[in-house]
Amino acid sequence: MATIASPTAPVGLRHPAAVSTGPRRAAAWNAGAIVVIWLTSLFVAALWVSGGGVDAVLGGGAEALNAVGRLCGLVAANLLLYQVLLMARVPLFERGFGRDGITRMHRIAGFWSFWLMLAHIALLVAGYAAVAQISPFVQLWEFVWEYPGMLLATAGAVLIVLVAVTSIRRARRRLRYESWHLLHLYAYVGVGIALPHQLWAGADFTASAWATVYWWTLWALAAAAVVVFRLGVPAVRSWRHGLRVAAVEADGSGGVTVRMSGRRLDRLAPRGGQFFVWRFLDGAGWSRGHPLSLSAAPRGDEFAISARIVGDGTARLARLRPGTRVLIEGPYGRMTGEERRGRKLLLVGAGAGVSPLVSLLESEPYAPGEATLVTRDSTPHAALRGAAIAALVRDRGVRLVRLDGPRASSATPWLPASHAAWNGAQALRHLAPDLAEYDVFVCGPQPWMDAVTRDLRAAGVAPARIHTESFTI
């Protein structure tokens, strides 16, 4: 901890009293995104009801199986398309839900769309087989070979099952991230070839002009969103700003900081705490994106990112040469000063999660002693952004608390073994006695963030004042 006589805030920062408009703006984006999802979901349900779905279920028998199967197919199709839209970087959803919220919703939508798709197939096979009085296996064979678009749908279903199986946590751990991510991209192909059979032959899709317009429009928008926001916008921004590697520096005992320069980077409107997906044109494998947050306040025409060297992707960063061209997607993320409700800041970071907190501290206004940074590393030598943190302590009056050492095996896993006897909520109140007045930003590995968040809530911090973001793709 350090005290400074007269720290000064960087030029151009907002006064702390101006931080209240951000939450209202975020709430408006969130409300807009929720309204869109609910309206379209209710429209799908209305299509099923208007097509006699309720009467068929009440009538029982094979028609009830067919009706429920159609409903499962409608909802599964809607969820599959929303999975694509959620991960297409559409601004409405990015700003409305944030990256961690989108990732969570994508996972939930994927779970339900997968099982509803299987239920759709099983129920329709059983229902049609009962009406025709034939074996379900014969009916399944007839579906695949005789119904319009069903051969494509079968191939799409197989791809979706492949993606679902490789996304199970146990299977995911056995795959390299790059391999899993490549397999995951087949979901786009699976959705693209699985849905058209419904547009061609599904009764609920062709029963009315409204249904036909809705499904073709949603399908077209999902395809356009992928092309525009995942390909077009990043390509245009990368060309316009001409970002290149300026310097590569060792950071801590096992980390690296990459500095990049470009043209008019301020037009991207980046904020401290946000992240980009970076692609470095340094040879084979350049297409693999690295979701890394800014590790310094975005000022002028320079960006900086920092990472721990833990695998092939991050090791590659250390070998970059000055002048290497950089492709970017972003900026993304809501863990910025716009989320603040008050003046005081408590930032808790572990490992590479300290980097976005440093950029946030460099960007935000606060008085001396109103910002506390808590860092967690296995050893002091492993810490990233040491010089930048020292400058914040010296020049801005940031209070620094280091929690270094091996992990504790107690009920408070986010603390080191040296603090294993501490209760997590009590430790947080000790760090910030007036904890309820703080906005708390937490960044690190997901299980670690979950543990910190639980203790913050136990300590009485309002959920609206706890800000986290997962950078997992």
N, C-alpha and C positions, 0 to 999 in steps of 0.2 A: 504494500500500500504506500502511496506517496501523496504528499500535499504540495501544491504549487501556488505561488502567490497570485499570479495573474494569467491564467490560461486564456487563450482566445479561440473562438470558434472559426472555422474556415469561412472565407468570404462567400456570401450568396446563400447560406443556409437559412431555413425558415426559423422564425422565433418559436420557442416551445409552445406558445399560446396558439399557434396556428396548426397544431397537429390533429385537431378534432374533425376536420372535414374528410380525412381519409376513410375512417370507418363508415361514414355515411355513404361515400361513393362506392366502397366495397359492398355494402349492404344492398345498394341499388343494383349492382351487377349480379349479385347473388340472387336477388328476387327475380330479375329478368330471366336468368338461367333456369331457375326452378319453375317459373311459369311456363316456359317453353316445353320443358320435359313433361309437366303435368297435363298441359293441354293436349299434347300429342298422344300421351298415354291414354287419356280419357277418350280421345277420338277413336283410338283403336278398339277400346272396349265398346264404344257406341256402334262401331261397324259390326261387331259380333252380335250384339243385341238386336240390331235392326235386321240382321240376316237370319233371325229366328233361333239364335243360340239358346236362349233361356227356355223357350218352348220345347226344343229338342231334348234338353237335359231333363226337364220335368216329365217328358214322355218316356224316358228310360230306354233300355235295350241298346241295340247297336247304334241307333241314331244319337243317343246320349254320348256314347264313346266317340263318335265322329265329331260331335259338337265340341266336346271338351278338347279333343285333339286339335280341332281348328283354332280354338282359343289359345292353346299352348303354342301353336305355330305362329299366330299373330303376335303374341307377346314376345316370343323368342326372336322373331324377325325384327321387331321394334328395338329390342335390347341389343341385337347384333349390330344394327345400324348405329345405335347410340354409342356402342363401344368404339366404333370407327370414328364417330364425330368427337367423342371425348378425347381421343388420343391424336386428333388431327390438328391440335394447337389452335382451335377456333377461339378468337378473342373473347367471345361471350362466356364460354366455359372456363377459359384460363383465368379471367378476371373474376368470374362469379364463384368458382370453387377453389381456385389455387391448385398447385401441382399435386400436393399431398391428397387433397380432396378428390381430384380427378383420378389419381391412381387408385384410391380406395373404391370409388364408384366403378371404375373400370373392372376391378377385381370382382366386385359384387355382381355387376351386370354380366360379366363373363360366366360366373358360377351359375346364375339362374338361366341365362340364355342357353348354356350347354345342356342342363338337365331338362329344361322345357323343350328343347329341340329333340332330345331322345324320347321324351314323353309324347310329343307330337307324332313322331314316327310310330311308336309302339301302339298308341291309341287308334290312329287311323288304320294301321294294318289290322288290328283286332276288329275294329268296327266294320271295315269293308269286307274282311274275311267272313264275319258273321252274317252279313247281308247276302254275300254270294255263296255261303255255305261251302267254303273251301278252306284248305289249310292256311294258317297265317304265313307260312314260309312260301307257299305258292303265291299268295297275295303280295308279299314283299317283292318277289321276283317280277310279278306283273307290274308293280309300281315302278321298279327300276327301269325295265326295258320297254314298257308300253306307254307310259304317261309322259306328256311333253316336259322336257327339261329335267326329268328325274335322274338321268344318268349324270348330268352335270351336278345336280344337287347331291347325289351320292358321293361324288368326288369331293365336293365342298365339305360335306359332313365329315368325311375321313380326315381332311386337313384340319378342321376345327377340333376334332377329337385328338389329333396329334398335338396340337398346340395346348389343349387342356391338360393332357397327360404330362407333357414336359413342363407345365407350369405348377404342378403339384410340388409342394415345398421340398419333399425328399428327392424327387427327380431333379428339381432345379439345382440343388446343391451339387449334384454329380456333373453338371454341365458347366463349361466355361461361359462367362457372361456373353461373350461374342457369339458363341454357338447357339446359346439359348435365344438371343435376340434375333439372329438370322432365322431360326425356326419360327419364332413368334411372328415374323413378318408374313408367314404363310397364312396367317389368319385373314389378312386382307384378301388374298386369293380365294380362300375358303368362303368368305362372306360374298365375294363378288360372283362366284359361280353357284352358290347355294340358293340365293334369294330369287333369281329370275324365274325358277319354276313356279313360284307363288304368283308372280306377276303374270305368267302365261296361263296357268291352270287353276289357281286357287279361287274358290267361289267367293270368299270374303274379299278378295283383291279385285275381282272383276264384276261384282254384283251391282255396282253403281258407278256413275261418273266420278262422284266424290272420292270413292275408295280408290279408283284407278289413278286419279290425279294425285291423291295423297301419297300413295306408295311410290309411284314413279318419281314424284318430286323429292321425297325423302331419300330415295336411292340415288338420284342425281346429285342432290346436295352433299351426300356423304362422299361420293366420288370426287366432286368438285372441291370439297374441303381438303381432301388428301392432296390433290394436285396443287391447289393454291397455297395452303398454309404449310404443308410439309415440304413442298418442292419449290413453288414459284416465289413466295415471299423470301425464304432464306437465300435463294439464288440471287434475287434482285438486290437484297441488302448486302450480301457478301461482295457482289460486283461494285455496288455504289460506294461502299466504305473502304474497300481495298485493304483489309486487315492483314498484317504480316507480323511474324515473330520479330521482336526487337531484341530480346535478351532472355537467356535461360540461366537461372541462379539456383544454387543449392540452398535449401531452406530446412533448417534443423538437421538432425542426424540422418533422416531418411525421407526427406521431402524435396520438392522442387517448386519454384515459382517461375512462371512464364509471363513475360511482359510483351504486350503486343501494341502496335501503333497502327493508326488508320486515318481516314479522312472524315471529318464532321461526325464523329461518333456521338456527339451530343444529340443528334437528330434521332437516335434510337431511344432517347429518353430513359436510359438505364438508371437504376437506383441501387444504392448500397443494400446488400442482402439478396439481390436477385441473381439468377444463374442463366447461362447460355448453354446450348449444346454446341461443342466445338469439334470441327473436323480439320485436321492439319494435312495439307497436301505434300506429304514428305515421302510418298512411295506407296507400295502395295498396302492395303488395309486402311487407306485414308478415309473410306466411307464410314468407318465405325465412329459413332458420335460419342463424345465425352461430356456428360452433364456435370459441369463444374461451376460453382458460384464465383462471383467476383471476390477477390481477396483484398482489394483496395478500393477506395471510393472512386467511382468513374469520373475523372476530371480531364478536361482537354481532349486530346486525341489518343489516350492511352488506356488500355485495359490490363489487368493483372489477374491471374488465377494461380492458386496454390493447391498442391495435392501431395498426399503420402504415396510413396512408391511401394505399391502392394501387389502389382500384377503386371501383365504385359502392356496394358493400356497406359498405365501411369509411368511405367519404365520408359515407354516410348517418348513421353514428354521430356524426360531428361536428355534425350538424344536429339531434340529439335535444333535446327540451325537457324541463326538470324536470317531473315528474308523469306522464310517459308510462308507460303500463302495460307490463309485461314478462312474456312467457311463457317458461318455462324447461323444458329437458330435462336431467336430470343429477342429481347430479354423475357424471362419467365419468372414467376414466383410472386407471392404476396407477403413474404417475410421482410417487409420494408417499414420505414418510418411512417407510412400512411396508415399502418395498423395501430399506431399509438393512441392511447386514451389520455395520457397524462404526461408529466414532465420527467419522472424518474425512470431509469432503465436498469434492469438486471439482465445480463446476458450470460448464459451458461452453455459452454461448448466443450466438446470432446474431440481430440485428434484434429482431423481436417475440418471438422465442423466449426472450429474457431475462425476459419477464414472469412465466411460471410459475416460473422459478428464483427470482425475488425472493419470490414468495409462499411457496415452499418454505423459503427461508432465514428468512423471518419466522416460520414455523411450527415449525421444527425446533430441538431442543436441540443445542448444541455449545459447546465452550470457545473463548476467544479464540485465533485463529490456526489453528483446526481446520477452518475453512471458507474456501475460495478460490473466488472468482467471476471467470470469464474472459468478457469480453463482446467481441463482434465487430460493428462498425458501419462503414459507408462513411465517415462523418465523426463527430467527437465530438458535433456538434450534433444528429445524428439519433438519439442514444441515448434509449431509453424508460426511464421510472422512475428518472430521475437522482436526485431528492431521496430516494426510498426507499432507493436503493443507498448514498447518502452517509450516511444514518442507520444502515444496517447496518454500514458501516465504522466510524462514530463510536461507536455504542452496543454493537455485538456483536463487534467485533474481526475482522470479515470482511476477508480480503485481496482486494483488487481489482486485476485485471490487464486493461487495456484494449488491444485489438488493432484499432485503427482504420486506415482507409485502403482504397484499391482492392484488389481481389482479386489474389492471386498467380497466375501462370500456370505454376507449377512442379508438382512431384509432390505438394505439400502444399497443396491448394487451399483449405483452411479457414483458412490463415494469410494475413495481408495481404501486399502486395507488399514492404513494408519488411522482412519476415521470410522472403522467398522462399528464401534460402540455408539456412534451418533445415530439418533433418529433423523430420518431425512427431512421431515417437516421442521423439526427443531433446528437443524443445520441451516435451512433456508431462512428461518426467522432470525438466526444469529447473523447471517450475512447481511440481511436487510430487515432491521427491527420493524420498520413501517412498511412491511411487504405489500400490504393492500394498495399502496400508492404507486407501485411499480408496474410498468409493462415489462413482461418477462419474455425474452427471446431464447429459444433452446434449439441447438443444432448439434447433431452427432449421429452415431448409429441408431437405428430405429428402436431396438430394445432399450438402449440407454436413455433415449428421449422419452420413451414411455414411462420409465422409472422416475425420471425427473418430473414429468408432468403429473404423475400420481401424487408425488409428495408436494408439489405446488398446490394442487387442489386440496390436499389434506391440511396444508398450512393456511387455507382460506383465501387463496388467490382466485378471483373470478375467472371463469373460462375465457371471457372476452379479452382478458389481459394476458393470456398465455398464447404465445405465437410460436408455432413450430412449422417445419416444412420438410417433407421427405423428398430426396432427390432421386429416389429409385425410379427407374423407368420400367 
